[in-house]
Amino acid sequence: MDRRLTPLALIATVLLALALVAAGCGDDDDDGGGGGEETTAEKGPIMIGAAVDQTKLMKFFDGPALAAAQIRAEQLNAEGGVDGRKIEFQVQNTRLDPARTKAAAVDLIDQGADIMWVTCDVDWATPSTQEGIQAGLLTVAPCIGTDQMGPKRFGEDGKLAFSYGNVAQDEGAALAELANQKGWKTANVVTDKSIAYTQNVCQAFEQRFTELGGEIAGKESFTEGDGTINNVVSSVNDSQAGTIAICATTQQDLPAFVSGVRGGGNDTPIIGPWSIDGAFWLPKNPKVANNIYVITYASVYGDDPDPEVRDLIAELKKAGAPPATGGFVTGAAAVDGIVEAIRDNNGSTDGTRLADSTESFDGLGTVSGSVSFSPEFHTAFGREYRVIEIKNGKPRFTGTVEAGKPVTFD
């Protein structure tokens, strides 16, 4: 049998081959072209899987941030979403149990999460963060305050991990700038050693304060609940300084410290970072809760200068979740950043692409103010901090302060 093609058969074969080539080229165009460098917009809702604490210690941080994030997502959805795609949150309660935290993240990933959202402490968040980054998802915390939410803790995969909280090196530097603005040339430094954040804030404060010409008059430390706070009070009251910088959390030792200092007749200005924000922890005596200054994300006392922040506070109140501190605003800021990264990548939620965009943010405008990241800092820096003065038991917004260049240390 003669297997050679006839002229007509040969022509048909060539035309079929050309048609197949043309079809292949058309598929490349649909994918964005450019040798695979671009991607087309993905379809359906953008699902943010949130593995957070809703019942234990971190609920006081995770809850307001998540509520603000959901409100911000609803606002964006009402405007058409992200190129027509709605933002949806799926939430699971971790109860701060490591096994449950991991299982929650795995389940959210299996449900199709595009972004992983984790709790506001890097240690408690580690099980869910690891699952998120190993699955190739952009993994975001709204308010972790250490530089460990990134490659420093999680290695190469940590490039996918970010926090919209203030990195401690930036916050401590801003606290030092505040002391310098006020003309306080000497400082007693008191550090709660129970978490890395508070230690890092005071470390950064000391470094920037001395760079600005200040002098550390004394240093004291305690660990929340260790029973030594009265000894710390005595040491501070015996050491005169222009200000007392305390890096602590709003647990029992903080009001005990303030009461002890003021009860000893020491009226020295007390300054602290966002972790002592809020009026709920203040000693009830107005003469004791006096001459205290806090730097924070936003004022929740009805006098914040940003209308967008005031509107967000009003929406939170309507939702039955009035914020007790300014930390709520980082949840909304995280949504702003996620949306910016997705739009920067033509609608793609590919984790690596989103991480590249996020790491390049330099002064990104968010509801929380200007946010920057870098290869070194995957936790936000560069915000303008609100200064809250507590006078006779009443907090009020009094101005702003910036950190300048963040402090760096090992």
Legacy VTK file of the C-alpha trace (Angstrom):
# vtk DataFile Version 3.0
C-alpha trace
ASCII
DATASET POLYDATA
POINTS 410 float
0.000 0.000 0.000
1.368 3.435 -0.946
1.488 5.515 2.310
2.659 8.746 0.612
0.299 11.721 1.053
-1.548 12.998 -1.970
-1.185 16.761 -2.660
-4.676 17.400 -1.270
-3.947 15.383 1.874
-0.643 17.191 2.335
-2.366 20.571 2.113
-4.993 19.460 4.637
-2.289 18.300 7.073
-0.422 21.615 6.842
-3.628 23.603 7.389
-4.478 21.479 10.436
-1.013 22.090 11.900
-1.327 25.832 11.338
-4.732 25.824 12.999
-3.313 24.060 16.047
-0.448 26.544 16.277
-2.880 29.457 16.005
-5.050 27.960 18.740
-2.022 27.622 20.997
-1.044 31.242 20.399
-4.555 32.312 21.234
-4.344 30.495 24.584
-1.136 32.340 25.402
-2.827 35.654 24.705
-5.674 34.758 27.026
-3.183 34.065 29.818
-1.745 37.547 29.519
1.163 36.907 27.155
4.602 38.273 27.919
6.192 34.858 28.319
4.045 34.050 31.353
5.051 37.213 33.228
1.454 38.402 33.533
-1.646 36.618 34.737
-5.301 37.082 34.011
-7.751 38.039 36.714
-9.020 35.072 38.665
-12.727 34.433 39.104
-15.076 34.292 42.066
-14.804 35.832 45.533
-11.453 36.522 47.178
-11.515 34.337 50.272
-9.519 35.404 53.326
-9.227 32.523 55.771
-8.888 33.874 59.326
-7.510 31.561 62.031
-7.865 33.812 65.088
-8.628 33.725 68.789
-12.208 34.567 69.686
-12.361 33.360 73.288
-9.036 33.791 75.113
-6.279 36.372 75.703
-5.744 37.408 72.074
-9.435 38.040 71.402
-8.937 41.575 72.718
-6.515 42.200 69.829
-7.781 39.830 67.133
-11.458 40.751 67.572
-11.346 44.512 66.919
-8.887 44.072 64.044
-11.080 41.420 62.410
-14.240 43.491 62.897
-12.593 46.520 61.264
-11.290 44.329 58.424
-14.743 42.943 57.719
-16.255 46.428 57.705
-13.534 47.622 55.335
-14.183 44.631 53.068
-17.918 45.443 53.025
-17.132 49.042 52.064
-14.952 47.885 49.178
-17.525 45.309 48.086
-20.169 48.039 47.942
-17.862 49.891 45.543
-17.583 46.867 43.271
-14.976 44.824 45.095
-11.587 44.132 43.546
-12.158 44.279 39.792
-15.624 42.878 40.363
-14.572 40.210 42.873
-16.039 40.396 46.368
-13.899 39.947 49.487
-15.149 37.261 51.841
-13.885 36.205 55.283
-14.096 32.650 56.592
-13.283 32.626 60.320
-12.261 29.823 62.673
-11.599 30.148 66.408
-8.152 28.836 67.359
-8.656 29.273 71.125
-4.854 29.684 71.204
-4.440 25.908 71.123
-1.496 25.054 68.801
-3.089 21.875 67.408
-6.419 23.615 66.866
-4.629 26.601 65.283
-2.903 24.331 62.780
-6.101 22.388 62.054
-8.028 25.614 61.493
-5.476 26.808 58.954
-5.474 23.450 57.148
-9.271 23.474 56.969
-9.382 27.037 55.648
-6.823 26.178 52.984
-8.857 23.108 52.001
-11.922 25.344 51.694
-10.047 27.409 49.107
-8.599 30.347 51.044
-6.691 32.758 48.806
-5.111 34.636 51.736
-4.297 33.398 55.255
-5.094 35.737 58.183
-3.524 34.915 61.565
-3.599 35.995 65.205
-1.779 39.066 66.558
1.065 37.304 68.394
3.826 35.663 66.401
4.214 32.713 68.797
0.507 31.886 68.929
0.248 32.442 65.167
3.152 30.190 64.203
1.135 26.980 63.526
-1.267 28.766 61.168
1.453 30.926 59.631
3.489 27.834 58.773
0.508 26.191 57.093
-0.260 29.340 55.128
3.221 29.949 53.798
3.824 26.267 53.049
0.653 26.314 50.960
2.066 29.277 49.036
-0.459 31.808 50.384
0.177 35.409 51.309
-0.122 35.193 55.100
-1.073 38.330 56.997
-1.373 39.313 60.653
-3.190 42.582 61.347
-1.208 43.565 64.446
1.877 41.472 65.273
4.469 43.967 66.533
7.800 42.164 66.129
10.112 41.786 63.149
9.728 37.986 63.272
6.669 37.857 61.014
8.760 37.136 57.958
12.023 35.481 56.908
13.686 36.190 60.257
11.607 33.458 61.915
10.226 31.423 59.028
13.199 31.277 56.662
12.780 31.369 52.888
9.033 30.655 53.018
8.697 33.613 55.406
8.840 35.906 52.386
5.076 35.281 52.218
4.428 36.485 55.807
3.630 40.100 56.796
2.101 42.075 59.660
0.345 45.436 59.545
1.179 46.099 63.183
3.935 48.560 64.052
7.334 46.902 64.157
8.742 47.440 67.656
11.898 49.082 66.309
9.761 51.814 64.737
7.465 52.247 67.710
10.311 52.516 70.219
12.027 55.088 68.022
8.810 57.122 67.818
8.501 57.003 71.609
12.027 58.421 71.880
11.151 61.164 69.399
8.171 62.082 71.596
10.385 62.330 74.684
12.813 64.491 72.744
9.987 66.776 71.536
8.856 67.233 75.129
12.375 68.186 76.196
12.870 65.245 78.558
16.611 64.612 78.643
16.743 61.692 81.078
14.602 58.556 81.302
13.947 55.604 83.547
13.141 52.550 81.418
10.837 49.795 82.694
10.428 46.636 80.618
7.926 43.819 80.922
9.897 40.775 79.774
6.874 38.538 79.213
6.772 39.052 75.420
9.336 39.949 72.758
7.389 43.012 71.589
7.629 44.927 74.868
11.317 44.095 75.214
12.050 45.238 71.665
10.128 48.518 72.064
12.144 49.526 75.124
15.384 48.402 73.497
14.618 50.611 70.481
13.578 53.486 72.745
16.901 53.372 74.610
18.912 53.298 71.399
17.121 56.207 69.694
16.822 58.232 72.922
20.595 58.154 73.449
21.174 58.909 69.750
19.112 62.067 70.298
21.312 63.074 73.230
19.211 61.621 76.044
20.562 59.741 79.049
19.167 56.545 80.586
18.967 57.244 84.320
17.890 53.745 85.316
16.624 50.429 83.952
14.187 48.054 85.641
12.357 44.955 84.451
9.676 42.517 85.548
7.661 39.691 84.059
3.899 40.148 84.229
2.565 38.389 87.309
5.934 37.543 88.875
5.216 39.569 92.025
8.128 41.996 91.670
6.248 45.112 90.505
6.413 46.800 93.930
10.199 46.443 93.928
10.269 48.057 90.474
8.110 50.931 91.753
10.491 51.549 94.674
13.524 51.629 92.405
11.869 54.030 89.959
10.728 56.355 92.746
14.281 56.464 94.081
15.682 57.494 90.685
14.857 60.952 89.384
14.421 61.356 85.629
12.633 63.555 83.098
10.312 60.724 82.047
9.489 57.092 82.755
9.216 54.878 79.666
7.279 51.696 80.396
6.891 48.920 77.827
4.172 46.631 79.123
0.682 45.316 78.419
-2.631 46.258 80.001
-2.575 43.496 82.583
-2.615 43.849 86.362
1.000 44.980 86.805
0.559 48.112 84.668
-2.130 49.825 86.796
-0.287 48.631 89.920
2.883 50.302 88.652
1.138 53.602 87.854
-0.670 53.603 91.206
2.571 52.883 93.047
4.502 55.627 91.286
1.817 58.260 91.744
1.060 57.085 95.277
4.704 57.701 96.138
4.351 61.349 95.143
6.175 60.857 91.834
4.516 63.021 89.161
7.120 62.267 86.448
5.542 61.954 82.981
4.975 58.308 82.033
5.211 57.349 78.350
4.431 54.077 76.618
3.674 52.376 73.285
0.437 51.149 71.737
0.328 48.171 74.119
-0.796 50.490 76.969
-3.412 52.267 74.841
-7.007 52.455 76.045
-8.748 53.974 79.039
-10.094 50.677 80.394
-6.942 49.792 82.379
-6.436 53.185 84.027
-6.538 53.488 87.825
-9.871 54.980 88.882
-8.354 57.906 90.785
-7.996 60.823 88.306
-4.999 62.174 90.229
-3.251 58.824 89.731
-4.213 58.412 86.056
-2.497 61.629 85.121
0.468 62.883 83.078
0.602 59.719 80.946
1.371 59.750 77.212
0.723 56.919 74.744
1.593 56.632 71.062
-0.885 54.603 69.052
-2.416 54.006 65.610
-5.577 56.057 66.042
-7.502 57.891 68.703
-10.735 56.231 69.833
-11.834 59.158 71.965
-13.896 60.975 69.359
-11.210 63.440 68.369
-9.119 61.620 65.781
-8.152 64.048 63.013
-8.775 61.532 60.190
-12.421 61.465 59.004
-11.946 57.965 57.565
-10.872 56.683 60.989
-13.821 58.430 62.671
-16.195 56.834 60.162
-14.704 53.409 60.828
-15.140 53.893 64.593
-18.788 54.826 63.987
-19.321 51.679 61.904
-17.739 49.528 64.618
-20.083 51.045 67.191
-23.055 50.306 64.938
-21.869 46.708 64.676
-21.750 46.447 68.464
-17.959 46.247 68.540
-16.735 49.671 69.765
-12.932 49.736 69.835
-11.172 50.108 73.175
-7.787 50.935 71.610
-6.460 52.251 68.320
-5.293 48.781 67.287
-8.531 48.087 65.392
-7.334 50.202 62.495
-4.639 47.716 61.457
-7.319 45.233 60.409
-8.715 47.711 57.919
-5.190 48.622 56.819
-4.381 44.967 56.146
-7.378 44.748 53.816
-6.203 47.916 52.043
-2.762 46.351 51.553
-4.118 43.018 50.332
-6.321 44.767 47.798
-3.439 46.943 46.568
-1.246 43.876 46.031
-4.000 42.016 44.130
-4.661 44.989 41.876
-0.924 45.356 41.304
-0.972 41.808 39.920
-3.970 42.158 37.587
-6.296 40.313 39.943
-4.013 37.377 40.714
-3.893 36.020 44.277
-0.693 34.058 43.682
1.150 34.235 47.004
4.624 34.905 45.633
3.412 37.710 43.402
1.434 39.302 46.228
4.440 39.035 48.563
6.711 40.739 46.019
4.254 43.626 45.742
3.716 43.885 49.497
7.427 43.930 50.259
7.792 46.881 47.881
5.192 49.064 49.645
6.853 52.388 50.414
4.432 54.792 52.032
1.290 52.958 50.911
-1.773 54.964 51.877
-4.133 52.972 54.115
-6.869 53.833 56.580
-4.156 53.548 59.268
-1.876 56.012 57.515
1.299 55.433 55.531
2.656 51.856 55.586
6.048 50.629 54.420
7.719 47.215 54.270
11.212 46.116 53.265
13.239 42.907 52.902
14.348 43.452 56.517
11.000 44.496 57.995
7.899 42.484 57.058
6.083 44.273 59.878
4.900 47.788 59.035
6.905 50.911 59.724
6.683 54.540 58.683
3.290 55.429 60.166
2.507 58.754 61.746
1.664 57.935 65.361
-1.144 59.547 67.305
-0.131 60.959 70.703
-2.722 60.454 73.450
-2.329 62.418 76.679
-4.094 61.084 79.775
-4.821 64.025 82.041
-6.803 63.609 85.268
-8.092 60.246 84.059
-9.277 61.491 80.657
-7.481 60.535 77.415
-7.349 63.040 74.573
-5.585 63.338 71.236
-2.811 65.944 71.382
-0.779 65.564 68.183
1.368 63.243 66.132
4.937 61.970 66.078
7.033 60.002 63.571
9.877 57.572 64.150
12.212 58.706 61.423
14.381 55.799 60.319
13.536 52.637 62.303
16.109 51.442 64.813
17.916 48.278 63.732
19.368 45.647 66.033
19.950 41.890 66.052
LINES 1 411
410 0 1 2 3 4 5 6 7 8 9 10 11 12 13 14 15 16 17 18 19 20 21 22 23 24 25 26 27 28 29 30 31 32 33 34 35 36 37 38 39 40 41 42 43 44 45 46 47 48 49 50 51 52 53 54 55 56 57 58 59 60 61 62 63 64 65 66 67 68 69 70 71 72 73 74 75 76 77 78 79 80 81 82 83 84 85 86 87 88 89 90 91 92 93 94 95 96 97 98 99 100 101 102 103 104 105 106 107 108 109 110 111 112 113 114 115 116 117 118 119 120 121 122 123 124 125 126 127 128 129 130 131 132 133 134 135 136 137 138 139 140 141 142 143 144 145 146 147 148 149 150 151 152 153 154 155 156 157 158 159 160 161 162 163 164 165 166 167 168 169 170 171 172 173 174 175 176 177 178 179 180 181 182 183 184 185 186 187 188 189 190 191 192 193 194 195 196 197 198 199 200 201 202 203 204 205 206 207 208 209 210 211 212 213 214 215 216 217 218 219 220 221 222 223 224 225 226 227 228 229 230 231 232 233 234 235 236 237 238 239 240 241 242 243 244 245 246 247 248 249 250 251 252 253 254 255 256 257 258 259 260 261 262 263 264 265 266 267 268 269 270 271 272 273 274 275 276 277 278 279 280 281 282 283 284 285 286 287 288 289 290 291 292 293 294 295 296 297 298 299 300 301 302 303 304 305 306 307 308 309 310 311 312 313 314 315 316 317 318 319 320 321 322 323 324 325 326 327 328 329 330 331 332 333 334 335 336 337 338 339 340 341 342 343 344 345 346 347 348 349 350 351 352 353 354 355 356 357 358 359 360 361 362 363 364 365 366 367 368 369 370 371 372 373 374 375 376 377 378 379 380 381 382 383 384 385 386 387 388 389 390 391 392 393 394 395 396 397 398 399 400 401 402 403 404 405 406 407 408 409
